[in-house]
Amino acid sequence: MRSGHRCVPYCSARRCVRVRSSDNRLDIPLGLEHTGTNKRHKRGSDHDRASNPAFCVITVTKRRSPISVSQSEPRASAPSGTPAPTGTVLEADSLCVFRGDRLVLDGVSLTLHAGDAMLLTGPNGAGKSTLLRVLAGLRKPDSGQLTWNGQSIFDDRAAHAERVAYIGHQDALKPGLSVSENLHLFTRPGADLSDALEAMDLCALADLPARLLSAGQKRRTALARVLLAQAPLWLLDEPSLGLDSAAITLLGRAMAAHRARGGILIATTHVPLPLDNTCALDLPGAADPRPFGAFEGDYA
Ligand SMILES: Nc1ncnc2c1ncn2[C@@H]1O[C@H](COP(=O)(O)OP(=O)(O)OP(=O)(O)O)[C@@H](O)[C@H]1O
């Protein structure tokens, strides 16, 4: 961690968070880095320094204590006969993202290898969904690098879209189509629709129009779609939202199987998820500083 200073709009509690995950060791320094090359950051900082007494400049000279995270057990191994792409690596370096004038992500770094799982936690508004959208390639960071096997994902967004299975808060089902028809739209070569229906206990609902599903049934359908994507990177925004305990067990099995095949998984959550051997990235969040009008112009 470099020494330096960072201009922090509104909240002195915002901190740089870095996560490193390797086979059985995690190293998560928490500190602050110099980001003076970010023009938006500097512009906002100059303005806020002049006009807002809550604005502050923080100087950090040494690394803070690591977040308490440990990876005590070895991760699930791949089933025999299933080759895991062990060289796969997703890496984010010093990601900064503004929403409106607010610096929501401030120097987030992480490294995940094949089979790794990371839980993204933090209070409402901390930037968990924002980070997932950046990792999915749906939004460019204002600064920082995001690479898959060493290549920027923004060099070829279409290729990155192929490797991502993403679910947001909305289940995004076509209400007039049945569960099967909705899933069929997302079935990639090599995926088996009936396996996905079974994995999420949807067989009895397969012919029901999505508009007639309960919230939990819709979520199970959205998760079945993730299974059918055949994607190495799962980005799940509160995947257990609306699920009953039986469905949460099914979710846990699906996530374990994905990792055992060498998949990478990142999930936001406010509740415990049935995942072993994860690392956690806790975004600190900050009190919302602005009235609604201040957010105009950023609807990405
Ligand atoms: N379209 C937008 N324009 C401007 N600001 C936004 C927009 N969407 C979200 N934000 C702001 O970005 C911040 C981060 O939002 P985000 O949805 O990433 O948080 P979160 O950690 O996922 O929250 P939650 O736990 O409630 O799901 C919030 O302060 C929010 O007000």
The ligand as a Tripos MOL2 file, in Angstrom:
@<TRIPOS>MOLECULE
LIG
   31    33     1     0     0
SMALL
NO_CHARGES

@<TRIPOS>ATOM
      1 N1        -28.8810    6.1030  -11.3390 N.pl3     1 LIG1
      2 C1        -28.2730    6.6510  -10.2920 C.ar      1 LIG1
      3 N2        -27.8890    7.9380  -10.3220 N.ar      1 LIG1
      4 C2        -27.2440    8.5110   -9.2850 C.ar      1 LIG1
      5 N3        -26.9490    7.8630   -8.1650 N.ar      1 LIG1
      6 C3        -27.3110    6.5830   -8.0770 C.ar      1 LIG1
      7 C4        -27.9900    5.8960   -9.1180 C.ar      1 LIG1
      8 N4        -28.2050    4.6300   -8.7400 N.ar      1 LIG1
      9 C5        -27.6840    4.5180   -7.5100 C.ar      1 LIG1
     10 N5        -27.1500    5.6860   -7.1230 N.ar      1 LIG1
     11 C6        -26.4750    5.9760   -5.8510 C.3       1 LIG1
     12 O1        -25.3100    5.1710   -5.8100 O.3       1 LIG1
     13 C7        -25.0840    4.7370   -4.4750 C.3       1 LIG1
     14 C8        -24.7720    3.2590   -4.5020 C.3       1 LIG1
     15 O2        -25.9440    2.5550   -4.9040 O.3       1 LIG1
     16 P1        -25.9330    0.9860   -5.0070 P.3       1 LIG1
     17 O3        -27.2480    0.5630   -5.5770 O.co2     1 LIG1
     18 O4        -24.7100    0.5410   -5.6940 O.co2     1 LIG1
     19 O5        -25.8210    0.5720   -3.4680 O.3       1 LIG1
     20 P2        -25.9620   -0.8460   -2.7660 P.3       1 LIG1
     21 O6        -24.8090   -1.0070   -1.8630 O.co2     1 LIG1
     22 O7        -26.1740   -1.9080   -3.7860 O.co2     1 LIG1
     23 O8        -27.2830   -0.6460   -1.9130 O.3       1 LIG1
     24 P3        -28.4110   -1.6850   -1.3980 P.3       1 LIG1
     25 O9        -27.8010   -2.4470   -0.2620 O.co2     1 LIG1
     26 O10       -29.5090   -0.7880   -0.9380 O.co2     1 LIG1
     27 O11       -28.8180   -2.5380   -2.5630 O.co2     1 LIG1
     28 C9        -26.3050    5.1150   -3.6630 C.3       1 LIG1
     29 O12       -25.9720    6.1920   -2.8230 O.3       1 LIG1
     30 C10       -27.3280    5.5480   -4.6720 C.3       1 LIG1
     31 O13       -28.0700    6.6570   -4.1960 O.3       1 LIG1
@<TRIPOS>BOND
     1     1     2 1
     2     2     3 ar
     3     2     7 ar
     4     3     4 ar
     5     4     5 ar
     6     5     6 ar
     7     6     7 ar
     8     6    10 ar
     9     7     8 ar
    10     8     9 ar
    11     9    10 ar
    12    10    11 1
    13    11    12 1
    14    11    30 1
    15    12    13 1
    16    13    14 1
    17    13    28 1
    18    14    15 1
    19    15    16 1
    20    16    17 2
    21    16    18 1
    22    16    19 1
    23    19    20 1
    24    20    21 2
    25    20    22 1
    26    20    23 1
    27    23    24 1
    28    24    25 2
    29    24    26 1
    30    24    27 1
    31    28    29 1
    32    28    30 1
    33    30    31 1
@<TRIPOS>SUBSTRUCTURE
     1 LIG1         1 GROUP 0 **** ****
